[in-house]
Amino acid sequence: DGHPRGANGIYEISTDGTNVRQIWNQGSAEYLDWCAAGRYIAMNTVVAGTPNKRLVIYDENEGKWRDIGPGEQPAISPDGSSIVARTCVGSLCGLFIMGRHGEGKRRLTGSADDAMPSWSPTGDRIVFTSLRSGDLELYLMNPDGSGVEQLTDAPGYDGGAFLSLDGEWIVWRASRPTGKALQDYQSLLDEGLIRPGKLELFIMNLETRTSIQLTDNGAANFGPYWHPDGRHIIFSSNMQDPQGRNFDLYTINIDNRAIERITHYDGFDGFPMFSHDGRQLVFASNRHGKVRGETNVFIADFVP
């Protein structure tokens, strides 16, 4: 679904490049999620030579990884006690909630197409993407799977949503194709495929439920995440590369739409996420890759 949040190696790195610490070197990693409390990192890894994926969790205090079972796209609750992930138990597939170590799996949604879960910072709601309406739309539900509400209904791809720190807003990436582009999008979707080359950023207040478009540059803008101040969003974009290959990190002010470039790397920087105090930033990057295209994950101090 085009929403990897991961790496082949995971590192922690300060902004001046010192104190580098690699904390994962056991194969390809995807869908990194950082616990709001800061102690746990959840992700899935791809078993070499197979299509199989495993959920793993890292305990910062212990400095150890634990394999917690099959699955992908984990989202760890703010207190680190629970994980929601896309997985199957027997013949049943969908989004499941489980304990931090993979225990007590319980199915939350009834479709294998449900994907990209993300917790609210208070742990009372989960936003996710689903094809249940016939299009890829955003939905909100309670942590027990009840109270499902559809948030978006415009034709086109909607995905990768995150809630603001106060739980009142969401930000996500979306395509809004029209004419021939919409026909092509729908044809691919019928085949279980998507190819959204142009993605814009949107926000929505969960009380008014009105979509507000933030960007309109025709680029691939994705991986948006709220700064704790609730007024800025960090994201990845290829807006300054005519070839569309170089992705850097940017912030946008939701009030005046002012954009500031954060990284200047000739390659890929993406999937940023702030710590809840705003002092650290985790992001994926091709920098320091051992082979071309290798993506690593970094944690850096963030100075606005």
Phi, psi and chi 1 to 4 in degrees:
 res  aa     phi    psi   chi1   chi2   chi3   chi4
   1 ASP       -    7.4   52.8   29.5      -      -
   2 GLY    74.8   23.4      -      -      -      -
   3 HIS  -123.6   51.1 -173.7   62.8      -      -
   4 PRO   -71.3  140.0   26.4  -33.6      -      -
   5 ARG  -128.0   65.3  -70.9 -176.6  -65.9 -179.7
   6 GLY  -161.1 -160.4      -      -      -      -
   7 ALA  -162.7  167.4      -      -      -      -
   8 ASN   -89.8  -23.1  -69.4  -39.9      -      -
   9 GLY  -143.7  143.3      -      -      -      -
  10 ILE  -116.0  134.2  -64.1  176.3      -      -
  11 TYR  -129.1  156.2  -59.6   82.8      -      -
  12 GLU  -112.5  133.3  -67.6 -178.3   -6.2      -
  13 ILE  -146.1  137.2 -176.7  170.8      -      -
  14 SER   -81.1  164.7   62.9      -      -      -
  15 THR   -65.7  -22.9   51.2      -      -      -
  16 ASP   -90.9    4.6   62.9    1.5      -      -
  17 GLY    87.4    4.1      -      -      -      -
  18 THR   -96.0  171.9   60.7      -      -      -
  19 ASN    56.5   43.9  -59.0  -41.9      -      -
  20 VAL   -74.6  131.7  178.3      -      -      -
  21 ARG  -135.8  114.3 -177.2  161.6   64.6   96.3
  22 GLN   -85.9  128.5 -175.0  170.7   -4.8      -
  23 ILE  -116.4    2.8   58.4  175.3      -      -
  24 TRP  -147.8  126.0  174.4 -100.0      -      -
  25 ASN  -147.1   32.5   60.4   -2.2      -      -
  26 GLN  -110.7   26.1  -58.6  173.6   49.8      -
  27 GLY   122.3  178.3      -      -      -      -
  28 SER   -63.0  132.0  179.1      -      -      -
  29 ALA  -117.3  145.7      -      -      -      -
  30 GLU  -140.4  161.6  -59.6  175.7  -29.6      -
  31 TYR    53.2   57.1  -67.8   91.8      -      -
  32 LEU   -68.2  135.7 -178.1   78.5      -      -
  33 ASP  -136.0  137.0 -163.4   34.2      -      -
  34 TRP  -109.3  119.9 -163.4    6.2      -      -
  35 CYS   -59.7  137.0  170.6      -      -      -
  36 ALA   -59.7  -32.4      -      -      -      -
  37 ALA   -72.7  -13.5      -      -      -      -
  38 GLY    90.5   -7.9      -      -      -      -
  39 ARG   -86.6  -34.3  176.5  173.5  175.0  177.3
  40 TYR  -114.9  145.7  -58.5  103.1      -      -
  41 ILE  -122.8  127.4  -66.0  172.4      -      -
  42 ALA  -114.3  148.6      -      -      -      -
  43 MET  -164.5  174.8   66.9 -180.0 -171.8      -
  44 ASN  -118.4  150.9   71.2 -105.7      -      -
  45 THR  -120.6  148.9 -178.0      -      -      -
  46 VAL   -95.2  126.4 -179.2      -      -      -
  47 VAL   -71.4  122.9  179.2      -      -      -
  48 ALA   -52.1  131.8      -      -      -      -
  49 GLY    77.7    6.9      -      -      -      -
  50 THR  -138.3  164.5   78.3      -      -      -
  51 PRO   -85.6    2.4   31.2  -34.3      -      -
  52 ASN   -74.4  142.3  -59.1  -33.2      -      -
  53 LYS  -124.8  143.9  -61.1 -177.3  178.8 -177.0
  54 ARG  -124.3  143.6  -55.2  -75.4  -60.5 -179.1
  55 LEU   -87.2  134.1  -60.9  171.1      -      -
  56 VAL  -134.6  152.9  -67.3      -      -      -
  57 ILE  -134.1  140.4 -171.8  167.7      -      -
  58 TYR  -110.6  132.0  179.9   73.6      -      -
  59 ASP  -103.0  110.7 -173.1  -33.7      -      -
  60 GLU   -60.6  -35.7  178.9   71.0   22.4      -
  61 ASN   -68.3  -36.8  -71.0    2.7      -      -
  62 GLU   -90.8  -21.2  -62.6  179.0   -2.9      -
  63 GLY    68.4   30.5      -      -      -      -
  64 LYS  -131.6  150.1  -64.2  179.3 -180.0  178.0
  65 TRP   -98.5  148.9  -71.8   93.6      -      -
  66 ARG  -132.9  129.2  179.3 -166.5  -66.6 -101.8
  67 ASP   -80.6  126.0 -175.4  -50.2      -      -
  68 ILE  -116.5   10.1   62.5  171.7      -      -
  69 GLY   121.8  178.2      -      -      -      -
  70 PRO   -71.2  149.9   26.9  -34.6      -      -
  71 GLY   147.2  179.9      -      -      -      -
  72 GLU  -153.7  169.9   63.7  177.6  -23.7      -
  73 GLN    54.7   53.5  -57.4  173.0    5.8      -
  74 PRO   -74.1  143.0   30.7  -37.0      -      -
  75 ALA  -125.5  122.0      -      -      -      -
  76 ILE   -97.1  137.6 -170.6  164.1      -      -
  77 SER   -64.4  158.4   62.6      -      -      -
  78 PRO   -55.8  -35.0  -28.2   36.7      -      -
  79 ASP   -89.0   -1.4   64.1    1.1      -      -
  80 GLY    79.5    8.4      -      -      -      -
  81 SER   -87.5  -24.1   65.5      -      -      -
  82 SER  -134.4  156.0  -59.1      -      -      -
  83 ILE  -130.7  135.1  -70.3  174.5      -      -
  84 VAL  -108.1  131.2  173.8      -      -      -
  85 ALA  -148.3  161.0      -      -      -      -
  86 ARG   -87.0  118.0 -169.9  179.9 -173.6 -173.8
  87 THR  -159.6 -179.5 -169.9      -      -      -
  88 CYS  -128.8  143.7  -62.3      -      -      -
  89 VAL  -124.6  108.2  176.0      -      -      -
  90 GLY    65.6 -127.0      -      -      -      -
  91 SER   -93.5   -0.6   61.8      -      -      -
  92 LEU   -94.0  124.9  -58.9  178.1      -      -
  93 CYS  -124.7  155.9  -61.3      -      -      -
  94 GLY   152.8 -155.2      -      -      -      -
  95 LEU   -92.3  127.1  -63.5 -179.9      -      -
  96 PHE  -118.5  146.7  -77.0   73.3      -      -
  97 ILE  -104.6  145.0 -169.3  168.5      -      -
  98 MET  -152.4  167.6   63.9 -163.3   78.8      -
  99 GLY   -70.5  169.0      -      -      -      -
 100 ARG   -57.4  -28.4 -175.7  171.9   62.0 -117.6
 101 HIS  -101.6   15.1  -63.9  150.8      -      -
 102 GLY    88.7    4.6      -      -      -      -
 103 GLU   -82.1  156.5   72.8  -80.9   11.2      -
 104 GLY    64.1   42.8      -      -      -      -
 105 LYS   -61.1  134.4  -69.1 -175.9  179.2   67.7
 106 ARG  -138.8  131.0 -175.6  165.5   54.7   82.9
 107 ARG   -74.1  129.3 -164.0 -178.3 -170.8 -166.6
 108 LEU  -100.1  -36.3  -62.1 -177.8      -      -
 109 THR  -128.9  158.1   68.0      -      -      -
 110 GLY  -104.4   16.6      -      -      -      -
 111 SER  -132.3  139.7  172.8      -      -      -
 112 ALA   -70.1  -14.2      -      -      -      -
 113 ASP   -82.1  -10.9  -66.7  -41.1      -      -
 114 ASP   -69.7  135.2  -62.6  -25.4      -      -
 115 ALA  -154.8  173.8      -      -      -      -
 116 MET    50.4   56.7  -67.8  178.4  -80.8      -
 117 PRO   -72.7  152.6   31.1  -36.5      -      -
 118 SER  -151.8  133.6  179.8      -      -      -
 119 TRP   -80.6  151.5  -70.0   82.3      -      -
 120 SER   -73.3  152.6   68.5      -      -      -
 121 PRO   -61.2  -20.0  -26.8   37.7      -      -
 122 THR   -94.1   -6.0   52.5      -      -      -
 123 GLY    78.8   11.5      -      -      -      -
 124 ASP   -98.3   -9.5   61.9  -21.8      -      -
 125 ARG  -146.1  158.2  -71.4  179.3  -70.5 -174.0
 126 ILE  -131.6  129.3  -64.1  168.0      -      -
 127 VAL  -102.6  143.8   63.3      -      -      -
 128 PHE  -154.4  168.6   64.7  100.8      -      -
 129 THR  -106.2  141.3  -67.4      -      -      -
 130 SER  -146.7  153.0  178.3      -      -      -
 131 LEU  -101.3   11.6 -168.6   56.0      -      -
 132 ARG   -61.9  -24.5   62.2 -172.8   62.4 -169.8
 133 SER   -88.4   -5.3   71.1      -      -      -
 134 GLY   100.3   -8.4      -      -      -      -
 135 ASP  -135.1  160.8 -165.5    8.4      -      -
 136 LEU   -81.2  105.0  -73.0  164.9      -      -
 137 GLU  -123.4  166.6  -54.6  -71.1    0.1      -
 138 LEU   -95.3  143.1  -63.0  179.4      -      -
 139 TYR  -134.8  157.6  -67.5   81.2      -      -
 140 LEU  -124.4  141.8 -160.7   64.5      -      -
 141 MET  -148.1  165.2   66.5  177.8  171.1      -
 142 ASN   -78.8  160.4  -62.8  -36.8      -      -
 143 PRO   -62.0  -14.0  -24.7   35.1      -      -
 144 ASP   -97.1    6.8   62.8   -0.6      -      -
 145 GLY    89.6   -4.7      -      -      -      -
 146 SER   -86.6  172.1   66.2      -      -      -
 147 GLY    62.9   38.6      -      -      -      -
 148 VAL   -69.7  129.0  176.5      -      -      -
 149 GLU  -129.2  135.5  -56.1  173.2   61.7      -
 150 GLN   -84.4  131.3 -175.0  171.2  -20.3      -
 151 LEU  -101.0  -34.0  -61.7  176.9      -      -
 152 THR  -122.0  154.6   58.7      -      -      -
 153 ASP  -150.1   14.0   59.9    5.2      -      -
 154 ALA   -83.2  142.8      -      -      -      -
 155 PRO   -59.4  132.8  -23.4   34.6      -      -
 156 GLY   128.0  173.0      -      -      -      -
 157 TYR   -79.3  132.0  167.3   88.8      -      -
 158 ASP  -128.5  125.4  -66.9  -84.2      -      -
 159 GLY  -165.8  174.6      -      -      -      -
 160 GLY    64.3   42.3      -      -      -      -
 161 ALA   -83.6  146.2      -      -      -      -
 162 PHE  -136.3  146.4  -74.4   95.7      -      -
 163 LEU   -91.8  151.0  -73.2  101.3      -      -
 164 SER   -71.3  165.7   58.5      -      -      -
 165 LEU   -61.8  -31.3 -170.0   60.0      -      -
 166 ASP   -85.7   -3.2   58.8   14.1      -      -
 167 GLY    75.3    9.1      -      -      -      -
 168 GLU   -95.9  -17.7  -63.7 -179.9    1.0      -
 169 TRP  -130.0  156.4  -67.7   79.0      -      -
 170 ILE  -123.3  154.4   60.3  169.9      -      -
 171 VAL  -127.7  143.9   61.2      -      -      -
 172 TRP  -156.4  173.8   75.5   99.4      -      -
 173 ARG  -107.7  147.6   63.4  178.8 -173.8 -101.8
 174 ALA  -153.4  151.5      -      -      -      -
 175 SER  -110.1  144.2   67.8      -      -      -
 176 ARG  -129.6   67.1  -67.8  -67.5  178.6 -101.2
 177 PRO   -69.6  151.9   27.3  -34.9      -      -
 178 THR  -134.3  164.0   58.1      -      -      -
 179 GLY    57.8 -132.9      -      -      -      -
 180 LYS   -61.5  -37.2  179.6   63.4  164.7   54.2
 181 ALA   -63.0  -36.7      -      -      -      -
 182 LEU   -68.8  -40.6  178.5   57.0      -      -
 183 GLN   -61.1  -43.0  -66.0  176.3    9.9      -
 184 ASP   -63.6  -42.3  -67.8  -16.9      -      -
 185 TYR   -59.9  -46.3  164.8   79.7      -      -
 186 GLN   -68.3  -35.2  -68.1  170.5  -27.0      -
 187 SER   -65.0  -44.3  -65.1      -      -      -
 188 LEU   -64.0  -40.3  -75.9  170.3      -      -
 189 LEU   -62.4  -36.1 -162.5   60.7      -      -
 190 ASP   -62.2  -24.9  -71.1  -18.6      -      -
 191 GLU   -94.6    5.5  -60.7  175.2   21.4      -
 192 GLY    78.5   24.5      -      -      -      -
 193 LEU  -124.1  156.2  -56.9  171.5      -      -
 194 ILE  -138.7  150.6   56.8  171.6      -      -
 195 ARG  -146.5   65.1 -169.5  175.7   56.0 -148.7
 196 PRO   -82.1   98.6   29.6  -30.9      -      -
 197 GLY   -77.8  -33.0      -      -      -      -
 198 LYS  -109.5  121.4  -63.9  179.8 -179.7  179.7
 199 LEU  -130.2  129.2  -65.9  168.0      -      -
 200 GLU  -111.2  161.1  -55.7  -66.8   -7.2      -
 201 LEU   -96.5  139.1  -57.2 -175.4      -      -
 202 PHE  -130.3  153.9  -71.1   75.3      -      -
 203 ILE  -130.2  159.3   57.8  173.4      -      -
 204 MET  -149.2  132.4  175.5 -171.0  -70.2      -
 205 ASN   -80.6  127.7 -177.9  -79.7      -      -
 206 LEU   -72.9   -7.5  -68.4  178.7      -      -
 207 GLU   -87.7  -44.9 -177.0  174.3  -17.0      -
 208 THR   -86.0  -25.7   64.1      -      -      -
 209 ARG    59.7   34.7  -58.6  -65.8  171.9   91.0
 210 THR  -105.7  126.7  -60.4      -      -      -
 211 SER   -75.2  133.8  -62.8      -      -      -
 212 ILE  -123.1  120.2  -58.3  170.8      -      -
 213 GLN   -82.6  128.2 -173.4  169.7  -19.3      -
 214 LEU   -94.8  -43.1  -72.0 -176.6      -      -
 215 THR  -111.8  154.4   62.0      -      -      -
 216 ASP  -154.8   57.3 -171.6   17.0      -      -
 217 ASN  -112.3    0.4   54.1   29.9      -      -
 218 GLY    71.8    9.3      -      -      -      -
 219 ALA   -95.0 -177.2      -      -      -      -
 220 ALA   -95.6   93.5      -      -      -      -
 221 ASN  -100.9  123.7  -52.1  -77.4      -      -
 222 PHE  -154.5  178.6   72.4  102.8      -      -
 223 GLY    62.1   40.2      -      -      -      -
 224 PRO   -74.1  146.4   31.9  -37.1      -      -
 225 TYR  -149.7  140.8 -165.8   82.4      -      -
 226 TRP   -74.6  137.8  -69.5   93.3      -      -
 227 HIS   -76.4  149.0 -173.0  -84.9      -      -
 228 PRO   -58.7  -19.3  -28.1   36.9      -      -
 229 ASP   -72.8  -11.2   67.2    8.1      -      -
 230 GLY    74.3    3.0      -      -      -      -
 231 ARG  -115.1  -12.8  -47.9  -44.5  -59.0  169.0
 232 HIS  -125.3  150.5  -65.0   83.0      -      -
 233 ILE  -130.7  132.7  -69.3  164.4      -      -
 234 ILE   -98.8  145.3 -167.6  164.9      -      -
 235 PHE  -157.9  171.7   64.5  102.2      -      -
 236 SER  -110.3  144.4  179.5      -      -      -
 237 SER  -157.0  153.3  178.3      -      -      -
 238 ASN  -105.6   25.2   60.7   -3.3      -      -
 239 MET   -60.4  -24.0   69.2  173.9   80.1      -
 240 GLN  -104.2   11.4  -65.6 -170.0   11.9      -
 241 ASP  -118.1  108.9 -179.8   10.8      -      -
 242 PRO   -57.6  -26.9  -22.6   33.1      -      -
 243 GLN   -80.6  -14.7  -56.5  -60.0  -43.0      -
 244 GLY    74.9   17.0      -      -      -      -
 245 ARG  -103.4  -25.1  -62.5  173.8 -179.3  173.1
 246 ASN   -95.1  117.7 -176.8   37.4      -      -
 247 PHE  -110.3  128.2  -73.4   82.3      -      -
 248 ASP  -123.2  170.6  -81.2  -66.3      -      -
 249 LEU   -94.0  141.1  -58.7 -175.9      -      -
 250 TYR  -137.5  157.5  -60.2   80.5      -      -
 251 THR  -116.5  149.5   57.7      -      -      -
 252 ILE  -128.4  136.1 -175.7  169.2      -      -
 253 ASN   -84.8  122.0 -176.0  -51.4      -      -
 254 ILE   -72.3  -14.7   67.6  171.0      -      -
 255 ASP   -83.6  -48.4  -63.6  -43.5      -      -
 256 ASN  -114.4    2.8   59.5   19.1      -      -
 257 ARG    65.5   16.3  -52.1  -62.6 -164.8  -91.3
 258 ALA   -67.4  132.6      -      -      -      -
 259 ILE  -111.9  134.7  -68.4  177.3      -      -
 260 GLU  -123.5  131.5  178.8 -178.8   -0.9      -
 261 ARG   -80.8  133.1 -171.5  171.4 -179.3  176.3
 262 ILE  -102.9  -42.0  -57.0  -59.9      -      -
 263 THR  -117.3  154.2   62.5      -      -      -
 264 HIS  -134.6   65.7  -64.7   78.0      -      -
 265 TYR  -113.7  133.8  172.4   65.7      -      -
 266 ASP   -82.1   78.2 -174.5   16.4      -      -
 267 GLY   170.2 -137.9      -      -      -      -
 268 PHE  -116.2  123.3  174.6   80.8      -      -
 269 ASP  -123.4  129.9  -70.6  -29.1      -      -
 270 GLY  -162.4  178.1      -      -      -      -
 271 PHE    52.6   54.0  -50.0  111.6      -      -
 272 PRO   -78.3  153.3   31.8  -37.2      -      -
 273 MET  -152.6  129.0 -178.2  180.0  -69.4      -
 274 PHE   -85.1  150.6  -75.7  109.2      -      -
 275 SER   -70.3  161.7   59.9      -      -      -
 276 HIS   -72.2  -11.9  -85.7 -146.2      -      -
 277 ASP   -96.6   -1.9   60.1    8.7      -      -
 278 GLY    76.6    4.1      -      -      -      -
 279 ARG   -87.5  -18.2  -65.1  179.5  179.4  178.7
 280 GLN  -129.7  154.8  -70.4 -173.5  -55.6      -
 281 LEU  -133.4  129.3  174.3   69.9      -      -
 282 VAL  -106.7  138.6   63.3      -      -      -
 283 PHE  -155.9  160.2   65.3   99.7      -      -
 284 ALA   -98.9  146.9      -      -      -      -
 285 SER  -157.4  151.0  177.4      -      -      -
 286 ASN   -79.6   -9.6  -71.7  155.0      -      -
 287 ARG   -60.2  145.4   60.5 -170.9   74.3 -162.4
 288 HIS    65.2   16.4  -58.1  -44.3      -      -
 289 GLY   -70.1  142.0      -      -      -      -
 290 LYS   -77.0  -24.6  -65.9 -174.7  -76.8  -62.2
 291 VAL  -134.1  160.0  -63.2      -      -      -
 292 ARG   -58.8  130.4 -178.3  178.3  177.7   82.2
 293 GLY    88.1   -6.8      -      -      -      -
 294 GLU   -67.4  134.0 -178.7 -178.6   85.3      -
 295 THR  -111.8  126.7  -54.1      -      -      -
 296 ASN  -111.5  167.6  -64.1  -53.3      -      -
 297 VAL  -120.1  134.0  174.0      -      -      -
 298 PHE  -125.0  147.4  -60.9   87.0      -      -
 299 ILE  -116.4  126.4  -62.9  176.5      -      -
 300 ALA  -133.5  153.9      -      -      -      -
 301 ASP   -66.4  142.9  -66.1  -29.8      -      -
 302 PHE  -118.7  121.9 -175.9   76.7      -      -
 303 VAL  -115.8  110.1 -180.0      -      -      -
 304 PRO   -65.8      -    5.8   -5.0      -      -
